[in-house]
Amino acid sequence: MRQRQGSRALVLVAVVRAGLEPNGFVFASADVAGIDDALTRAMNMWYTRNPQWRQLVSRVMRQDWSWYSPSLDYVELYYRAMRS
């Protein structure tokens, strides 16, 4: 789940423009009400739109959440900093 930055539509457009597929539920605020709302929408999707839920789960499970790519970015940043 991601906290909303601006409107929900803008966040989803930014995700698509970055070449990423949506992978969760945006929540309006990092408090009980915001997280409760996102969890309610997630559970509603599971109960009422199970095929879409399964697609979402499958999509997230295919994504690479390892540190491999970010670690290469940090190494590149380190070497750029050393050269400057």
Order of alpha helices (4+ residues) and beta strands (2+ residues): beta-alpha-beta-alpha-alpha-alpha
